Amino acid sequence: MMKKIKLFAIAILGTLSLISCNGDDEFYNAAYVSVPDLITIDTPDTYTVGDNVSFHTDFSRYLQEDGFTELLDIYRTSQAESFEFAYRIEKETSPDVWTSVFNNEDEYSVAVAVYQPGTMTYKCDVSTLLNSTGNYRLGFGESYTGTASTDIISNNPENETSVRITTNANNTDSEGYYHFTVN
């Protein structure tokens, strides 16, 4: 009888140890941070053929994490020398029909924010030449939180903690697009 109780207790404790993780972060070895307005779209009054549509990001390695008083050091946490996020630029080819302006009509391109040791920030500047008139929109990869946000994801070495920063860009609509016209 005592042996059965011990086996039962071991089975219960074993089961509890499998399901008692503190959350997905511990299980998936990832950190999730939400920081608004990390992407800035340059917004001139007008665009003409030959201009560039540009955006940039420059964020600190130290970010405020919800529920914590101490800043999260994303460089130390992830060991990532860079972070990436997707973006797209599309031209309206007929009413409500949008076509990629990238070579090979790739739907997305990838922006890379590289770590700057001198300033302890991750920095990225992207400019794309506008070579024809028309209506355009610039958007970013969708976040797990919805289309108005994007995720900036660490390029961390294998077995290091991944960091996912959910953010948005200025001057975007509720679907996450910046609309502009090229004259």
N, CA, C and O atoms as a DFTB+ gen file, in Angstrom:
732 C
 N C O
     1  1       0.821      -1.192       0.000
     2  2       0.000       0.000       0.000
     3  2       0.865       1.256       0.000
     4  3       0.584       2.207      -0.729
     5  1       1.922       1.258       0.823
     6  2       2.815       2.406       0.901
     7  2       3.517       2.626      -0.449
     8  3       3.727       3.765      -0.867
     9  1       3.877       1.517      -1.127
    10  2       4.537       1.610      -2.423
    11  2       3.600       2.263      -3.436
    12  3       4.051       3.066      -4.253
    13  1       2.293       1.934      -3.402
    14  2       1.318       2.519      -4.313
    15  2       1.159       4.020      -4.057
    16  3       1.031       4.798      -5.003
    17  1       1.166       4.425      -2.800
    18  2       1.057       5.845      -2.457
    19  2       2.271       6.609      -2.973
    20  3       2.134       7.704      -3.519
    21  1       3.476       6.024      -2.799
    22  2       4.695       6.675      -3.298
    23  2       4.660       6.814      -4.812
    24  3       4.994       7.872      -5.345
    25  1       4.258       5.752      -5.513
    26  2       4.167       5.809      -6.974
    27  2       3.128       6.848      -7.416
    28  3       3.344       7.588      -8.375
    29  1       1.991       6.890      -6.696
    30  2       0.956       7.874      -7.004
    31  2       1.491       9.294      -6.810
    32  3       1.262      10.164      -7.651
    33  1       2.202       9.528      -5.704
    34  2       2.767      10.848      -5.416
    35  2       3.800      11.234      -6.486
    36  3       3.825      12.377      -6.941
    37  1       4.644      10.286      -6.882
    38  2       5.642      10.566      -7.924
    39  2       4.951      10.895      -9.242
    40  3       5.370      11.811      -9.951
    41  1       3.901      10.160      -9.572
    42  2       3.160      10.421     -10.811
    43  2       2.532      11.813     -10.791
    44  3       2.593      12.542     -11.781
    45  1       1.929      12.175      -9.659
    46  2       1.308      13.503      -9.530
    47  2       2.358      14.605      -9.643
    48  3       2.163      15.573     -10.378
    49  1       3.465      14.466      -8.924
    50  2       4.526      15.475      -8.971
    51  2       5.138      15.568     -10.362
    52  3       5.447      16.664     -10.832
    53  1       5.313      14.436     -11.021
    54  2       5.840      14.441     -12.388
    55  2       4.918      15.166     -13.340
    56  3       5.373      15.957     -14.167
    57  1       3.633      14.909     -13.235
    58  2       2.654      15.589     -14.079
    59  2       2.649      17.082     -13.800
    60  3       2.636      17.885     -14.734
    61  1       2.660      17.466     -12.530
    62  2       2.673      18.887     -12.178
    63  2       3.932      19.580     -12.691
    64  3       3.868      20.734     -13.115
    65  1       5.062      18.904     -12.660
    66  2       6.296      19.540     -13.142
    67  2       6.240      19.787     -14.640
    68  3       6.868      20.722     -15.137
    69  1       5.490      18.954     -15.374
    70  2       5.369      19.151     -16.816
    71  2       4.456      20.316     -17.163
    72  3       4.647      20.965     -18.192
    73  1       3.470      20.590     -16.324
    74  2       2.503      21.636     -16.657
    75  2       2.659      22.891     -15.831
    76  3       1.818      23.785     -15.921
    77  1       3.702      22.991     -15.028
    78  2       3.799      24.133     -14.129
    79  2       4.783      25.194     -14.605
    80  3       5.333      25.933     -13.789
    81  1       5.012      25.281     -15.911
    82  2       5.877      26.348     -16.424
    83  2       5.251      27.692     -16.077
    84  3       4.028      27.808     -15.999
    85  1       6.070      28.687     -15.874
    86  2       5.574      30.011     -15.505
    87  2       4.926      30.737     -16.668
    88  3       4.313      31.783     -16.452
    89  1       5.028      30.245     -17.863
    90  2       4.406      30.887     -19.016
    91  2       5.120      30.480     -20.286
    92  3       6.117      29.759     -20.257
    93  1       4.593      30.955     -21.398
    94  2       5.163      30.630     -22.704
    95  2       6.588      31.124     -22.847
    96  3       7.392      30.474     -23.515
    97  1       6.929      32.263     -22.235
    98  2       8.283      32.801     -22.365
    99  2       9.315      31.800     -21.875
   100  3      10.347      31.596     -22.514
   101  1       9.031      31.178     -20.737
   102  2       9.967      30.202     -20.201
   103  2      10.050      28.990     -21.115
   104  3      11.137      28.469     -21.365
   105  1       8.915      28.545     -21.609
   106  2       8.875      27.355     -22.451
   107  2       9.552      27.604     -23.798
   108  3      10.324      26.763     -24.258
   109  1       9.286      28.709     -24.419
   110  2       9.814      28.992     -25.755
   111  2      11.132      29.760     -25.733
   112  3      11.676      30.044     -26.800
   113  1      11.660      30.102     -24.576
   114  2      12.907      30.853     -24.459
   115  2      12.835      32.155     -25.253
   116  3      13.696      32.436     -26.086
   117  1      11.805      32.934     -24.984
   118  2      11.591      34.193     -25.693
   119  2      11.131      35.277     -24.716
   120  3      10.506      35.001     -23.692
   121  1      11.465      36.513     -25.070
   122  2      10.996      37.674     -24.310
   123  2      10.168      38.536     -25.256
   124  3      10.553      38.759     -26.404
   125  1       9.037      39.016     -24.770
   126  2       8.141      39.845     -25.569
   127  2       8.045      41.222     -24.915
   128  3       7.789      41.343     -23.717
   129  1       8.256      42.248     -25.726
   130  2       8.221      43.617     -25.226
   131  2       7.360      44.432     -26.185
   132  3       7.410      44.228     -27.398
   133  1       6.584      45.338     -25.649
   134  2       5.770      46.229     -26.475
   135  2       6.236      47.667     -26.246
   136  3       6.166      48.184     -25.131
   137  1       6.711      48.301     -27.318
   138  2       7.202      49.676     -27.244
   139  2       6.604      50.441     -28.425
   140  3       6.921      50.125     -29.572
   141  1       5.760      51.427     -28.184
   142  2       5.136      52.149     -29.300
   143  2       6.116      53.048     -30.047
   144  3       7.115      53.515     -29.500
   145  1       5.791      53.270     -31.316
   146  2       6.436      54.297     -32.151
   147  2       7.939      54.118     -32.347
   148  3       8.674      55.106     -32.329
   149  1       8.414      52.891     -32.533
   150  2       9.849      52.694     -32.773
   151  2      10.240      52.936     -34.228
   152  3      11.419      53.133     -34.523
   153  1       9.261      52.922     -35.147
   154  2       9.558      53.136     -36.564
   155  2       9.039      54.514     -36.959
   156  3       7.875      54.845     -36.731
   157  1       9.925      55.310     -37.556
   158  2       9.550      56.658     -37.989
   159  2       9.599      56.730     -39.506
   160  3      10.637      56.487     -40.122
   161  1       8.458      57.067     -40.098
   162  2       8.379      57.267     -41.542
   163  2       8.605      58.748     -41.798
   164  3       7.940      59.594     -41.200
   165  1       9.549      59.067     -42.694
   166  2       9.751      60.456     -43.094
   167  2       8.570      60.851     -43.962
   168  3       8.235      60.141     -44.910
   169  1       7.931      61.977     -43.652
   170  2       6.684      62.350     -44.323
   171  2       6.776      63.759     -44.908
   172  3       6.277      64.712     -44.310
   173  1       7.415      63.895     -46.080
   174  2       7.456      65.219     -46.717
   175  2       6.056      65.634     -47.182
   176  3       5.150      64.806     -47.271
   177  1       5.897      66.916     -47.472
   178  2       4.590      67.406     -47.930
   179  2       4.172      66.779     -49.249
   180  3       2.994      66.483     -49.450
   181  1       5.131      66.573     -50.155
   182  2       4.830      65.980     -51.456
   183  2       5.954      65.047     -51.885
   184  3       7.093      65.169     -51.435
   185  1       5.610      64.119     -52.759
   186  2       6.587      63.235     -53.384
   187  2       6.507      63.450     -54.893
   188  3       5.418      63.615     -55.444
   189  1       7.653      63.449     -55.554
   190  2       7.703      63.479     -57.006
   191  2       8.584      62.322     -57.473
   192  3       9.373      61.775     -56.702
   193  1       8.435      61.960     -58.748
   194  2       9.243      60.885     -59.303
   195  2      10.715      61.218     -59.066
   196  3      11.151      62.340     -59.320
   197  1      11.468      60.252     -58.585
   198  2      12.881      60.449     -58.259
   199  2      13.125      60.646     -56.772
   200  3      14.263      60.540     -56.313
   201  1      12.063      60.934     -56.005
   202  2      12.198      61.030     -54.544
   203  2      12.276      59.623     -53.949
   204  3      12.063      58.624     -54.635
   205  1      12.581      59.578     -52.676
   206  2      12.600      58.318     -51.932
   207  2      11.535      58.344     -50.854
   208  3      11.276      59.387     -50.253
   209  1      10.919      57.200     -50.610
   210  2      10.122      57.035     -49.401
   211  2      11.084      56.393     -48.405
   212  3      11.749      55.405     -48.717
   213  1      11.151      56.969     -47.198
   214  2      12.159      56.548     -46.223
   215  2      11.553      56.332     -44.846
   216  3      10.580      56.979     -44.458
   217  1      12.155      55.405     -44.127
   218  2      11.803      55.209     -42.723
   219  2      13.048      54.773     -41.980
   220  3      14.025      54.314     -42.572
   221  1      12.988      54.929     -40.670
   222  2      14.142      54.538     -39.860
   223  2      13.686      54.142     -38.464
   224  3      12.570      54.437     -38.034
   225  1      14.592      53.467     -37.781
   226  2      14.397      53.136     -36.379
   227  2      15.737      53.240     -35.679
   228  3      16.781      52.955     -36.266
   229  1      15.703      53.639     -34.451
   230  2      16.905      53.803     -33.635
   231  2      16.456      53.613     -32.189
   232  3      15.993      54.556     -31.548
   233  1      16.595      52.385     -31.679
   234  2      16.092      52.102     -30.341
   235  2      17.192      51.568     -29.435
   236  3      18.132      50.904     -29.873
   237  1      17.037      51.881     -28.169
   238  2      18.019      51.534     -27.149
   239  2      18.026      50.034     -26.877
   240  3      17.028      49.339     -27.069
   241  1      19.166      49.566     -26.429
   242  2      19.246      48.164     -26.002
   243  2      18.515      47.963     -24.676
   244  3      18.259      46.826     -24.280
   245  1      18.176      49.055     -23.987
   246  2      17.456      49.000     -22.711
   247  2      16.012      49.425     -22.933
   248  3      15.743      50.583     -23.252
   249  1      15.079      48.486     -22.765
   250  2      13.666      48.762     -23.014
   251  2      12.830      48.477     -21.770
   252  3      13.122      47.572     -20.989
   253  1      11.785      49.278     -21.616
   254  2      10.847      49.072     -20.512
   255  2       9.980      47.866     -20.823
   256  3       9.395      47.769     -21.902
   257  1       9.902      46.966     -19.887
   258  2       9.096      45.758     -20.030
   259  2       7.902      45.877     -19.096
   260  3       8.063      46.188     -17.916
   261  1       6.703      45.631     -19.619
   262  2       5.485      45.733     -18.816
   263  2       5.599      44.900     -17.550
   264  3       5.982      43.731     -17.589
   265  1       5.260      45.523     -16.423
   266  2       5.234      44.824     -15.154
   267  2       6.564      44.774     -14.422
   268  3       6.647      44.190     -13.341
   269  1       7.611      45.377     -14.989
   270  2       8.923      45.354     -14.354
   271  2       9.439      46.779     -14.164
   272  3       9.185      47.652     -14.995
   273  1      10.150      47.007     -13.088
   274  2      10.719      48.337     -12.845
   275  2      12.098      48.470     -13.475
   276  3      12.501      49.561     -13.876
   277  1      12.821      47.354     -13.561
   278  2      14.159      47.377     -14.157
   279  2      14.043      47.227     -15.673
   280  3      13.240      46.431     -16.160
   281  1      14.845      47.992     -16.422
   282  2      14.817      47.912     -17.879
   283  2      15.369      46.570     -18.354
   284  3      16.282      46.009     -17.748
   285  1      14.801      46.067     -19.444
   286  2      15.274      44.837     -20.063
   287  2      16.426      45.180     -20.996
   288  3      16.275      46.017     -21.886
   289  1      17.570      44.543     -20.803
   290  2      18.727      44.717     -21.681
   291  2      18.591      43.691     -22.802
   292  3      18.965      42.530     -22.638
   293  1      18.047      44.130     -23.955
   294  2      17.764      43.192     -25.039
   295  2      19.041      42.664     -25.685
   296  3      19.036      41.571     -26.251
   297  1      20.131      43.420     -25.610
   298  2      21.405      42.941     -26.151
   299  2      21.946      41.798     -25.287
   300  3      22.339      40.754     -25.808
   301  1      21.963      41.994     -23.995
   302  2      22.449      40.953     -23.091
   303  2      21.516      39.736     -23.115
   304  3      21.979      38.596     -23.061
   305  1      20.213      39.979     -23.196
   306  2      19.241      38.895     -23.187
   307  2      19.354      38.021     -24.431
   308  3      19.313      36.794     -24.336
   309  1      19.496      38.644     -25.592
   310  2      19.457      37.903     -26.855
   311  2      20.828      37.639     -27.475
   312  3      20.976      36.724     -28.285
   313  1      21.837      38.439     -27.096
   314  2      23.154      38.391     -27.750
   315  2      23.043      38.721     -29.234
   316  3      23.919      38.348     -30.015
   317  1      21.980      39.413     -29.633
   318  2      21.720      39.713     -31.044
   319  2      22.475      40.964     -31.490
   320  3      22.394      42.016     -30.856
   321  1      23.195      40.828     -32.572
   322  2      23.873      41.969     -33.185
   323  2      22.921      42.753     -34.083
   324  3      23.243      43.860     -34.514
   325  1      21.737      42.176     -34.371
   326  2      20.760      42.868     -35.211
   327  2      19.351      42.354     -34.926
   328  3      19.154      41.276     -34.364
   329  1      18.388      43.164     -35.334
   330  2      16.972      42.826     -35.285
   331  2      16.419      43.036     -36.688
   332  3      16.920      43.885     -37.426
   333  1      15.398      42.279     -37.066
   334  2      14.801      42.396     -38.396
   335  2      13.296      42.615     -38.296
   336  3      12.643      42.213     -37.333
   337  1      12.768      43.278     -39.346
   338  2      11.328      43.391     -39.487
   339  2      10.990      43.528     -40.956
   340  3      11.779      44.049     -41.743
   341  1       9.813      43.056     -41.314
   342  2       9.380      43.069     -42.712
   343  2       8.674      44.380     -43.033
   344  3       8.031      44.993     -42.182
   345  1       8.818      44.791     -44.296
   346  2       8.071      45.943     -44.783
   347  2       7.707      45.716     -46.241
   348  3       8.319      44.896     -46.926
   349  1       6.705      46.449     -46.706
   350  2       6.283      46.347     -48.106
   351  2       5.925      47.734     -48.626
   352  3       5.445      48.590     -47.883
   353  1       6.166      47.933     -49.906
   354  2       5.763      49.157     -50.589
   355  2       4.981      48.711     -51.814
   356  3       5.461      47.925     -52.631
   357  1       3.777      49.227     -51.920
   358  2       2.904      48.816     -53.008
   359  2       2.345      50.039     -53.731
   360  3       2.151      51.104     -53.145
   361  1       2.097      49.846     -55.018
   362  2       1.486      50.882     -55.842
   363  2       0.091      50.409     -56.233
   364  3      -0.117      49.236     -56.546
   365  1      -0.864      51.343     -56.210
   366  2      -2.222      51.006     -56.615
   367  2      -2.271      50.953     -58.137
   368  3      -2.074      51.968     -58.806
   369  1      -2.534      49.762     -58.684
   370  2      -2.534      49.586     -60.141
   371  2      -3.934      49.695     -60.732
   372  3      -4.071      49.935     -61.932
   373  1      -4.962      49.528     -59.931
   374  2      -6.356      49.804     -60.265
   375  2      -7.066      49.959     -58.927
   376  3      -6.486      49.623     -57.894
   377  1      -8.293      50.453     -58.908
   378  2      -8.936      50.707     -57.619
   379  2      -8.875      49.492     -56.674
   380  3      -9.354      48.404     -56.995
   381  1      -8.274      49.717     -55.512
   382  2      -8.118      48.707     -54.457
   383  2      -7.309      47.481     -54.869
   384  3      -7.441      46.421     -54.258
   385  1      -6.474      47.614     -55.897
   386  2      -5.555      46.541     -56.297
   387  2      -4.142      47.083     -56.120
   388  3      -3.754      48.054     -56.769
   389  1      -3.377      46.445     -55.235
   390  2      -2.044      46.918     -54.887
   391  2      -1.001      45.919     -55.371
   392  3      -1.143      44.711     -55.183
   393  1       0.068      46.454     -56.010
   394  2       1.131      45.624     -56.560
   395  2       2.462      46.042     -55.960
   396  3       2.757      47.230     -55.838
   397  1       3.253      45.059     -55.588
   398  2       4.559      45.327     -54.993
   399  2       5.458      46.087     -55.957
   400  3       5.427      45.848     -57.164
   401  1       6.259      47.002     -55.423
   402  2       7.223      47.731     -56.243
   403  2       8.615      47.108     -56.178
   404  3       9.541      47.603     -56.821
   405  1       8.776      46.036     -55.417
   406  2      10.081      45.399     -55.273
   407  2      10.419      44.564     -56.506
   408  3       9.528      44.096     -57.215
   409  1      11.713      44.384     -56.752
   410  2      12.164      43.512     -57.831
   411  2      11.550      42.133     -57.651
   412  3      11.349      41.676     -56.525
   413  1      11.256      41.481     -58.750
   414  2      10.643      40.143     -58.735
   415  2       9.278      40.139     -58.059
   416  3       8.741      39.078     -57.742
   417  1       8.714      41.329     -57.838
   418  2       7.412      41.493     -57.190
   419  2       7.321      40.760     -55.849
   420  3       6.258      40.269     -55.470
   421  1       8.467      40.692     -55.126
   422  2       8.448      40.131     -53.782
   423  2       7.446      40.915     -52.946
   424  3       7.393      42.142     -53.033
   425  1       6.661      40.229     -52.149
   426  2       5.649      40.901     -51.344
   427  2       6.269      41.749     -50.247
   428  3       5.795      42.851     -49.970
   429  1       7.335      41.240     -49.614
   430  2       7.986      41.939     -48.512
   431  2       9.475      42.066     -48.777
   432  3      10.049      41.325     -49.575
   433  1      10.083      43.013     -48.097
   434  2      11.531      43.097     -47.990
   435  2      11.831      43.119     -46.488
   436  3      10.922      43.271     -45.672
   437  1      13.087      42.968     -46.137
   438  2      13.446      42.903     -44.724
   439  2      14.368      44.069     -44.376
   440  3      15.384      44.290     -45.034
   441  1      14.002      44.800     -43.345
   442  2      14.836      45.872     -42.803
   443  2      15.637      45.300     -41.642
   444  3      15.124      44.499     -40.861
   445  1      16.890      45.712     -41.532
   446  2      17.768      45.182     -40.490
   447  2      18.278      46.339     -39.634
   448  3      18.926      47.258     -40.136
   449  1      17.982      46.283     -38.349
   450  2      18.497      47.259     -37.381
   451  2      19.740      46.652     -36.740
   452  3      19.662      45.625     -36.066
   453  1      20.884      47.290     -36.954
   454  2      22.177      46.756     -36.515
   455  2      22.613      47.441     -35.223
   456  3      22.433      48.646     -35.049
   457  1      23.184      46.655     -34.332
   458  2      23.634      47.184     -33.043
   459  2      24.808      48.142     -33.229
   460  3      25.764      47.840     -33.943
   461  1      24.720      49.306     -32.571
   462  2      25.750      50.343     -32.591
   463  2      26.369      50.420     -31.195
   464  3      25.776      51.024     -30.301
   465  1      27.549      49.820     -30.984
   466  2      28.133      49.785     -29.640
   467  2      28.364      51.172     -29.037
   468  3      28.204      51.352     -27.830
   469  1      28.737      52.149     -29.859
   470  2      29.027      53.486     -29.346
   471  2      27.837      54.159     -28.696
   472  3      27.985      54.866     -27.700
   473  1      26.646      53.940     -29.259
   474  2      25.431      54.562     -28.724
   475  2      24.556      53.570     -27.967
   476  3      23.559      53.953     -27.354
   477  1      24.933      52.294     -28.011
   478  2      24.165      51.210     -27.387
   479  2      22.722      51.193     -27.892
   480  3      21.779      51.019     -27.120
   481  1      22.573      51.381     -29.219
   482  2      21.262      51.349     -29.857
   483  2      21.309      50.434     -31.077
   484  3      22.378      50.083     -31.577
   485  1      20.128      50.065     -31.534
   486  2      19.966      49.349     -32.797
   487  2      19.437      50.359     -33.801
   488  3      18.468      51.065     -33.523
   489  1      20.075      50.432     -34.976
   490  2      19.734      51.483     -35.933
   491  2      19.520      50.896     -37.325
   492  3      20.208      49.968     -37.749
   493  1      18.534      51.475     -38.021
   494  2      18.196      51.058     -39.379
   495  2      17.664      52.265     -40.143
   496  3      16.827      53.008     -39.631
   497  1      18.149      52.462     -41.367
   498  2      17.643      53.498     -42.268
   499  2      17.347      52.841     -43.606
   500  3      18.213      52.177     -44.176
   501  1      16.127      53.018     -44.115
   502  2      15.731      52.421     -45.391
   503  2      15.128      53.503     -46.272
   504  3      14.289      54.287     -45.828
   505  1      15.566      53.537     -47.528
   506  2      15.002      54.451     -48.525
   507  2      14.763      53.674     -49.808
   508  3      15.590      52.860     -50.218
   509  1      13.627      53.932     -50.436
   510  2      13.281      53.277     -51.691
   511  2      12.928      54.338     -52.719
   512  3      12.104      55.217     -52.464
   513  1      13.556      54.247     -53.876
   514  2      13.336      55.188     -54.965
   515  2      11.931      55.037     -55.535
   516  3      11.464      53.925     -55.781
   517  1      11.272      56.157     -55.739
   518  2       9.940      56.178     -56.333
   519  2      10.103      56.578     -57.793
   520  3      10.438      57.725     -58.089
   521  1       9.865      55.631     -58.719
   522  2      10.189      55.891     -60.119
   523  2       8.989      56.083     -61.037
   524  3       9.155      56.144     -62.255
   525  1       7.779      56.179     -60.477
   526  2       6.619      56.494     -61.313
   527  2       5.536      57.162     -60.470
   528  3       5.488      57.022     -59.247
   529  1       4.673      57.890     -61.166
   530  2       3.579      58.580     -60.475
   531  2       2.524      57.563     -60.045
   532  3       2.452      56.457     -60.580
   533  1       1.710      57.960     -59.071
   534  2       0.608      57.112     -58.635
   535  2       0.402      57.142     -57.148
   536  3       1.081      57.868     -56.423
   537  1      -0.556      56.335     -56.694
   538  2      -0.860      56.189     -55.277
   539  2      -0.092      54.987     -54.725
   540  3      -0.057      53.918     -55.336
   541  1       0.513      55.186     -53.572
   542  2       1.344      54.163     -52.950
   543  2       0.931      53.965     -51.500
   544  3       0.208      54.771     -50.913
   545  1       1.423      52.850     -50.943
   546  2       1.296      52.634     -49.511
   547  2       2.519      51.855     -49.019
   548  3       3.054      50.982     -49.703
   549  1       2.927      52.206     -47.820
   550  2       4.037      51.556     -47.133
   551  2       3.447      50.869     -45.913
   552  3       2.726      51.491     -45.132
   553  1       3.748      49.604     -45.750
   554  2       3.245      48.847     -44.609
   555  2       4.348      47.979     -44.039
   556  3       5.404      47.813     -44.648
   557  1       4.097      47.440     -42.890
   558  2       5.084      46.618     -42.193
   559  2       4.485      45.260     -41.899
   560  3       3.265      45.097     -41.902
   561  1       5.346      44.278     -41.643
   562  2       4.885      42.930     -41.333
   563  2       3.925      42.948     -40.169
   564  3       4.092      43.726     -39.229
   565  1       2.937      42.111     -40.224
   566  2       1.929      42.075     -39.164
   567  2       2.493      41.460     -37.891
   568  3       3.335      40.563     -37.922
   569  1       2.009      41.965     -36.796
   570  2       2.368      41.452     -35.479
   571  2       1.366      40.388     -35.056
   572  3       0.287      40.271     -35.635
   573  1       1.728      39.632     -34.062
   574  2       0.772      38.686     -33.498
   575  2      -0.375      39.436     -32.819
   576  3      -1.392      38.831     -32.480
   577  1      -0.219      40.758     -32.618
   578  2      -1.285      41.550     -31.995
   579  2      -2.233      42.174     -33.011
   580  3      -3.251      42.747     -32.623
   581  1      -1.921      42.075     -34.324
   582  2      -2.805      42.630     -35.343
   583  2      -2.065      43.360     -36.437
   584  3      -0.837      43.450     -36.421
   585  1      -2.823      43.887     -37.396
   586  2      -2.236      44.497     -38.589
   587  2      -1.670      45.889     -38.359
   588  3      -0.819      46.327     -39.134
   589  1      -2.105      46.596     -37.335
   590  2      -1.612      47.952     -37.094
   591  2      -0.252      47.960     -36.399
   592  3       0.358      49.017     -36.235
   593  1       0.221      46.786     -35.994
   594  2       1.515      46.666     -35.314
   595  2       2.442      45.783     -36.135
   596  3       2.005      45.035     -37.009
   597  1       3.719      45.887     -35.834
   598  2       4.709      45.005     -36.446
   599  2       5.639      44.485     -35.365
   600  3       5.765      45.083     -34.297
   601  1       6.283      43.374     -35.652
   602  2       7.228      42.797     -34.702
   603  2       8.647      42.959     -35.230
   604  3       8.940      42.625     -36.378
   605  1       9.509      43.470     -34.386
   606  2      10.936      43.563     -34.673
   607  2      11.567      42.404     -33.904
   608  3      11.458      42.341     -32.679
   609  1      12.221      41.492     -34.610
   610  2      12.639      40.212     -34.030
   611  2      14.154      40.086     -34.032
   612  3      14.811      40.391     -35.027
   613  1      14.699      39.636     -32.915
   614  2      16.152      39.511     -32.771
   615  2      16.720      38.415     -33.665
   616  3      16.090      37.383     -33.895
   617  1      17.930      38.669     -34.162
   618  2      18.725      37.662     -34.877
   619  2      19.727      37.108     -33.884
   620  3      20.931      37.341     -33.997
   621  1      19.222      36.379     -32.919
   622  2      20.083      35.902     -31.843
   623  2      20.767      34.592     -32.223
   624  3      20.244      33.819     -33.025
   625  1      21.939      34.350     -31.641
   626  2      22.605      33.070     -31.863
   627  2      21.738      31.923     -31.339
   628  3      20.887      32.114     -30.469
   629  1      21.970      30.746     -31.880
   630  2      21.234      29.563     -31.445
   631  2      21.381      29.368     -29.940
   632  3      22.454      29.581     -29.375
   633  1      20.309      28.970     -29.314
   634  2      20.237      28.697     -27.872
   635  2      20.252      29.955     -27.009
   636  3      20.339      29.846     -25.786
   637  1      20.172      31.125     -27.594
   638  2      20.020      32.362     -26.827
   639  2      18.551      32.766     -26.860
   640  3      17.803      32.325     -27.733
   641  1      18.145      33.585     -25.933
   642  2      16.760      34.018     -25.842
   643  2      16.403      34.928     -26.999
   644  3      17.124      35.879     -27.301
   645  1      15.296      34.635     -27.639
   646  2      14.783      35.471     -28.719
   647  2      14.022      36.647     -28.097
   648  3      13.326      36.483     -27.095
   649  1      14.162      37.829     -28.697
   650  2      13.424      39.003     -28.237
   651  2      12.538      39.471     -29.380
   652  3      13.003      39.662     -30.503
   653  1      11.260      39.652     -29.084
   654  2      10.288      40.134     -30.063
   655  2       9.715      41.444     -29.527
   656  3       9.090      41.475     -28.467
   657  1       9.939      42.530     -30.280
   658  2       9.455      43.852     -29.886
   659  2       8.253      44.197     -30.755
   660  3       8.381      44.296     -31.975
   661  1       7.106      44.377     -30.150
   662  2       5.913      44.784     -30.884
   663  2       5.853      46.305     -30.866
   664  3       5.939      46.931     -29.809
   665  1       5.704      46.891     -32.056
   666  2       5.696      48.341     -32.177
   667  2       4.812      48.753     -33.347
   668  3       4.113      47.929     -33.935
   669  1       4.854      50.024     -33.670
   670  2       4.114      50.568     -34.808
   671  2       4.948      51.686     -35.426
   672  3       6.001      52.058     -34.908
   673  1       4.458      52.206     -36.536
   674  2       5.108      53.338     -37.204
   675  2       4.186      54.546     -37.136
   676  3       2.965      54.412     -37.053
   677  1       4.790      55.721     -37.173
   678  2       3.995      56.951     -37.167
   679  2       3.223      57.095     -38.484
   680  3       3.587      56.491     -39.493
   681  1       2.188      57.876     -38.463
   682  2       1.406      58.235     -39.653
   683  2       0.829      57.053     -40.415
   684  3       0.679      57.126     -41.635
   685  1       0.503      55.969     -39.727
   686  2      -0.140      54.840     -40.379
   687  2      -1.610      54.785     -39.989
   688  3      -2.011      55.266     -38.930
   689  1      -2.404      54.183     -40.875
   690  2      -3.838      54.071     -40.597
   691  2      -4.114      52.860     -39.706
   692  3      -3.182      52.216     -39.223
   693  1      -5.379      52.555     -39.491
   694  2      -5.758      51.465     -38.584
   695  2      -5.334      50.092     -39.098
   696  3      -5.333      49.124     -38.337
   697  1      -4.978      49.995     -40.371
   698  2      -4.494      48.735     -40.934
   699  2      -2.969      48.700     -41.021
   700  3      -2.394      47.737     -41.527
   701  1      -2.319      49.750     -40.526
   702  2      -0.859      49.776     -40.506
   703  2      -0.203      50.314     -41.755
   704  3       0.987      50.074     -41.961
   705  1      -0.929      51.035     -42.607
   706  2      -0.367      51.565     -43.852
   707  2      -0.168      53.071     -43.795
   708  3      -0.970      53.800     -43.211
   709  1       0.913      53.520     -44.410
   710  2       1.152      54.943     -44.685
   711  2       0.851      55.133     -46.172
   712  3       1.525      54.560     -47.027
   713  1      -0.157      55.934     -46.467
   714  2      -0.562      56.195     -47.850
   715  2       0.058      57.497     -48.335
   716  3       0.123      58.478     -47.595
   717  1       0.518      57.498     -49.597
   718  2       1.093      58.721     -50.167
   719  2       0.951      58.684     -51.686
   720  3       0.759      57.626     -52.286
   721  1       1.050      59.867     -52.291
   722  2       0.926      60.014     -53.736
   723  2       2.213      60.559     -54.303
   724  3       2.818      61.466     -53.732
   725  1       2.636      60.004     -55.434
   726  2       3.827      60.482     -56.145
   727  2       3.353      61.222     -57.386
   728  3       2.636      60.665     -58.216
   729  1       3.764      62.498     -57.508
   730  2       3.383      63.335     -58.654
   731  2       4.442      63.286     -59.739
   732  3       4.292      63.929     -60.778
